[in-house]
Amino acid sequence: MLSYNKTLKEYSRRLRKEMTDAERSLWSKIRGKQLKGYQFYRQKPIGNFIVDLELDGGQHYTEEGITKDRRRDNFMRSIGLRVLRFSDREVFENIEGVIER
């Protein structure tokens, strides 16, 4: 089991309750092992980060957002996880393509 910062647990719960429309839309297609039997988790604390459906809205395209995302992605890769990023727009315009990817 991967260790995590326990102070993030409550925040991750709040994020699960406050999903964006894009996250809600994608989640409805992949929850409950709908996608080839794979189990997906939402807003899971790992290390000092929260792993989630990585759908990028406007805050991810600022200089600060890009820096934070790069640091988080580098950590995820260092522990063997693969990061896939999609924009909210991609989900709304081509959800099937996102799921296929």
Phi and psi restraints in degrees (value plus and minus 20) as a CYANA .aco file:
   2 LEU   PHI     -99.6   -59.6
   2 LEU   PSI     118.9   158.9
   3 SER   PHI     -97.5   -57.5
   3 SER   PSI     139.7   179.7
   4 TYR   PHI    -171.8  -131.8
   4 TYR   PSI     139.0   179.0
   5 ASN   PHI     -95.7   -55.7
   5 ASN   PSI      91.3   131.3
   6 LYS   PHI     -83.6   -43.6
   6 LYS   PSI     -40.4    -0.4
   7 THR   PHI     -90.3   -50.3
   7 THR   PSI     -34.2     5.8
   8 LEU   PHI    -105.2   -65.2
   8 LEU   PSI     -32.2     7.8
   9 LYS   PHI     -80.3   -40.3
   9 LYS   PSI     -67.3   -27.3
  10 GLU   PHI     -85.8   -45.8
  10 GLU   PSI     -59.5   -19.5
  11 TYR   PHI     -83.4   -43.4
  11 TYR   PSI     -60.5   -20.5
  12 SER   PHI     -85.3   -45.3
  12 SER   PSI     -56.0   -16.0
  13 ARG   PHI     -82.9   -42.9
  13 ARG   PSI     -62.2   -22.2
  14 ARG   PHI     -83.5   -43.5
  14 ARG   PSI     -61.0   -21.0
  15 LEU   PHI     -82.4   -42.4
  15 LEU   PSI     -56.4   -16.4
  16 ARG   PHI     -83.1   -43.1
  16 ARG   PSI     -54.8   -14.8
  17 LYS   PHI     -98.9   -58.9
  17 LYS   PSI     -43.0    -3.0
  18 GLU   PHI    -133.4   -93.4
  18 GLU   PSI      28.1    68.1
  19 MET   PHI     -86.8   -46.8
  19 MET   PSI     130.1   170.1
  20 THR   PHI     -95.5   -55.5
  20 THR   PSI     147.8   187.8
  21 ASP   PHI     -80.9   -40.9
  21 ASP   PSI     -59.3   -19.3
  22 ALA   PHI     -84.7   -44.7
  22 ALA   PSI     -63.9   -23.9
  23 GLU   PHI     -82.8   -42.8
  23 GLU   PSI     -63.5   -23.5
  24 ARG   PHI     -80.8   -40.8
  24 ARG   PSI     -62.0   -22.0
  25 SER   PHI     -83.9   -43.9
  25 SER   PSI     -68.3   -28.3
  26 LEU   PHI     -87.1   -47.1
  26 LEU   PSI     -63.1   -23.1
  27 TRP   PHI     -78.3   -38.3
  27 TRP   PSI     -57.4   -17.4
  28 SER   PHI     -83.0   -43.0
  28 SER   PSI     -42.0    -2.0
  29 LYS   PHI    -112.6   -72.6
  29 LYS   PSI     -38.8     1.2
  30 ILE   PHI    -140.0  -100.0
  30 ILE   PSI     -27.9    12.1
  31 ARG   PHI     -89.2   -49.2
  31 ARG   PSI     142.1   182.1
  32 GLY   PHI      40.6    80.6
  32 GLY   PSI      14.8    54.8
  33 LYS   PHI      39.6    79.6
  33 LYS   PSI      10.5    50.5
  34 GLN   PHI     -88.6   -48.6
  34 GLN   PSI     -46.2    -6.2
  35 LEU   PHI    -118.1   -78.1
  35 LEU   PSI      73.3   113.3
  36 LYS   PHI      34.0    74.0
  36 LYS   PSI       7.8    47.8
  37 GLY   PHI      59.6    99.6
  37 GLY   PSI     -14.8    25.2
  38 TYR   PHI     -99.4   -59.4
  38 TYR   PSI     122.0   162.0
  39 GLN   PHI    -113.4   -73.4
  39 GLN   PSI     106.4   146.4
  40 PHE   PHI    -131.6   -91.6
  40 PHE   PSI     126.7   166.7
  41 TYR   PHI    -139.7   -99.7
  41 TYR   PSI     125.4   165.4
  42 ARG   PHI    -124.2   -84.2
  42 ARG   PSI     117.0   157.0
  43 GLN   PHI      24.8    64.8
  43 GLN   PSI      44.5    84.5
  44 LYS   PHI    -119.4   -79.4
  44 LYS   PSI     100.4   140.4
  45 PRO   PHI     -88.3   -48.3
  45 PRO   PSI     110.7   150.7
  46 ILE   PHI    -160.2  -120.2
  46 ILE   PSI     103.5   143.5
  47 GLY   PHI      41.0    81.0
  47 GLY   PSI    -150.5  -110.5
  48 ASN   PHI    -122.3   -82.3
  48 ASN   PSI       2.1    42.1
  49 PHE   PHI    -148.9  -108.9
  49 PHE   PSI     145.8   185.8
  50 ILE   PHI    -135.0   -95.0
  50 ILE   PSI     101.3   141.3
  51 VAL   PHI    -109.7   -69.7
  51 VAL   PSI     114.2   154.2
  52 ASP   PHI    -172.6  -132.6
  52 ASP   PSI    -195.7  -155.7
  53 LEU   PHI     -85.2   -45.2
  53 LEU   PSI      94.9   134.9
  54 GLU   PHI    -112.0   -72.0
  54 GLU   PSI      64.4   104.4
  55 LEU   PHI    -128.6   -88.6
  55 LEU   PSI     100.0   140.0
  56 ASP   PHI    -113.6   -73.6
  56 ASP   PSI      99.0   139.0
  57 GLY   PHI    -115.7   -75.7
  57 GLY   PSI    -189.9  -149.9
  58 GLY   PHI     -74.9   -34.9
  58 GLY   PSI     -55.7   -15.7
  59 GLN   PHI     -83.7   -43.7
  59 GLN   PSI     -39.5     0.5
  60 HIS   PHI    -101.2   -61.2
  60 HIS   PSI     -30.5     9.5
  61 TYR   PHI    -123.4   -83.4
  61 TYR   PSI     -14.7    25.3
  62 THR   PHI    -104.0   -64.0
  62 THR   PSI     144.7   184.7
  63 GLU   PHI     -79.3   -39.3
  63 GLU   PSI     -63.2   -23.2
  64 GLU   PHI     -84.9   -44.9
  64 GLU   PSI     -62.7   -22.7
  65 GLY   PHI     -83.7   -43.7
  65 GLY   PSI     -62.5   -22.5
  66 ILE   PHI     -82.2   -42.2
  66 ILE   PSI     -62.9   -22.9
  67 THR   PHI     -83.1   -43.1
  67 THR   PSI     -66.3   -26.3
  68 LYS   PHI     -82.7   -42.7
  68 LYS   PSI     -64.3   -24.3
  69 ASP   PHI     -83.1   -43.1
  69 ASP   PSI     -60.5   -20.5
  70 ARG   PHI     -83.0   -43.0
  70 ARG   PSI     -64.2   -24.2
  71 ARG   PHI     -82.9   -42.9
  71 ARG   PSI     -65.3   -25.3
  72 ARG   PHI     -83.7   -43.7
  72 ARG   PSI     -67.3   -27.3
  73 ASP   PHI     -82.1   -42.1
  73 ASP   PSI     -60.5   -20.5
  74 ASN   PHI     -82.3   -42.3
  74 ASN   PSI     -61.4   -21.4
  75 PHE   PHI     -82.6   -42.6
  75 PHE   PSI     -66.6   -26.6
  76 MET   PHI     -80.0   -40.0
  76 MET   PSI     -64.2   -24.2
  77 ARG   PHI     -84.2   -44.2
  77 ARG   PSI     -56.0   -16.0
  78 SER   PHI     -86.0   -46.0
  78 SER   PSI     -42.1    -2.1
  79 ILE   PHI    -124.0   -84.0
  79 ILE   PSI      -8.0    32.0
  80 GLY   PHI      72.2   112.2
  80 GLY   PSI      -8.7    31.3
  81 LEU   PHI    -114.7   -74.7
  81 LEU   PSI     127.9   167.9
  82 ARG   PHI    -121.6   -81.6
  82 ARG   PSI     113.7   153.7
  83 VAL   PHI    -124.8   -84.8
  83 VAL   PSI     106.6   146.6
  84 LEU   PHI    -137.2   -97.2
  84 LEU   PSI     108.9   148.9
  85 ARG   PHI    -136.6   -96.6
  85 ARG   PSI     117.9   157.9
  86 PHE   PHI    -154.1  -114.1
  86 PHE   PSI     129.0   169.0
  87 SER   PHI    -104.7   -64.7
  87 SER   PSI     136.6   176.6
  88 ASP   PHI     -74.4   -34.4
  88 ASP   PSI     -60.8   -20.8
  89 ARG   PHI     -79.8   -39.8
  89 ARG   PSI     -61.7   -21.7
  90 GLU   PHI     -79.2   -39.2
  90 GLU   PSI     -60.9   -20.9
  91 VAL   PHI     -84.4   -44.4
  91 VAL   PSI     -64.7   -24.7
  92 PHE   PHI     -89.8   -49.8
  92 PHE   PSI     -53.8   -13.8
  93 GLU   PHI    -115.3   -75.3
  93 GLU   PSI     -42.0    -2.0
  94 ASN   PHI    -174.1  -134.1
  94 ASN   PSI      38.4    78.4
  95 ILE   PHI     -80.9   -40.9
  95 ILE   PSI     -54.9   -14.9
  96 GLU   PHI     -86.1   -46.1
  96 GLU   PSI     -57.9   -17.9
  97 GLY   PHI     -85.1   -45.1
  97 GLY   PSI     -58.9   -18.9
  98 VAL   PHI     -83.8   -43.8
  98 VAL   PSI     -65.8   -25.8
  99 ILE   PHI     -83.4   -43.4
  99 ILE   PSI     -61.1   -21.1
 100 GLU   PHI     -81.8   -41.8
 100 GLU   PSI     -61.6   -21.6
